[in-house]
Amino acid sequence: MEQVKYITVKDLVVYQLARKLSSLAWKIYEKMDWQLKKIIGDQFITATDSVGANIVEGYGRRKYKAEFIRFLIFSHSSCDETIVHLKFISDLYSNLKEEADVFIERYTELSKKIYKFIEYVENEWKV
């Protein structure tokens, strides 16, 4: 009898990338002065942490396809919000520009992957 492998949220590439980028984003946050943290840093961290958290919450509701898609859309939106915050950081803080620009590229790629995953779930996901 063939054993079926159970797929967890940890197996999803979009989750793996979101988690890795969120962990790395905290390193940018740690380099911010207290004023930058207060003005934009807290929103930046909330957005970046929400990317993975919404993937997890949506996956927990995967039996209900519309709910899964809804949370993936939240995740995609949080990813795009993170990019906006990174652009502000890049523009306003020369000491963080290079690092922020790299993260903009990585979050842009993640955003594209989440979008493609949403399309996959919409068209191929079997409940």
C-alpha positions, 0 to 999 in steps of 0.5 A: 500500500502506497503511503500518501505524503501529507503536505504542510504549510512548511512545504510551500515555497511561498511560505519558506521565502516569506519566513526567510525574508521576514527573519532577514528584515528584522536585521534591517529593523535592528539597524534603524535608529529609534526615530526611524523605527517609530516612524516606519519601522514598526509598520515595515515589520508588521507588514513583512511578518504578515506575509507569512502569517497570512499564508499560514492562516490561509493554509489552515483554511485550505479546505475552503478554497475561497478562504484560502485565496482570501488570505493569500491575497492578504499575504500578497498585499502585505508583501506589496506594502513591505516593498513600499516601506522598503522604498521609503527606507531606501530613499530616506536612509543612505546607510540602509539603501543598498540593503533595502534595495536588495530586499525590494528585489527579493520581495518583488520576486516573492510577490510574483510567486504569491500571485502565481500561487493564487492563480494556481489555487484558483484554477487547480486547487482541489478541495 
